[in-house]
Amino acid sequence: MLDIKVLGPGCANCVKLEGMVKEVVSQYELEAKVEKITDYNRYADYGVLLTPGLVVNGRVLISGKIPTRSTVEHWLLDMAKVKN
């Protein structure tokens, strides 16, 4: 199971990234837990200073910008293969 965390206070970019992640998880029927983290103190736990941030299985994949949908698909599908 993928442990996915979207870090951000709820700004438009954070909401967009969260939606993109949920769409990819649904489209590919990935076994994943998607959590939205809005507490700034928890961002620091991951070393993320700029939002939005994306953390999958404890690994920070991006911070401070929005990846393309194809990039998110690539990351999540690759991480799902590693777990299986």
Steps between C-alpha positions, in 0.01 A plus 500: 500500500623845411511756782446834324510836673414828330648788697343844477275748677214471252610744232388449140822316405475269801138416417598438136781263599276310742233461230756381246637240742151371583409478130811293422441271800140447388576461129761230557320348801811534712491384857582825674425717798494868403534747786484881477727669753430866571708541819814700420690332785450162333642634169826557682508133602554426130734794435239669281515879518299583188159357418346314342701196595455135412632220719460135404607224739701753702690633197457865395439498125436870443475825692400849395350421161238288328621204294326403178235230518721264298779550754264418788383188313860392440598550865199322647506209258874451560458521878210252484720252310774530761251417776352195321 
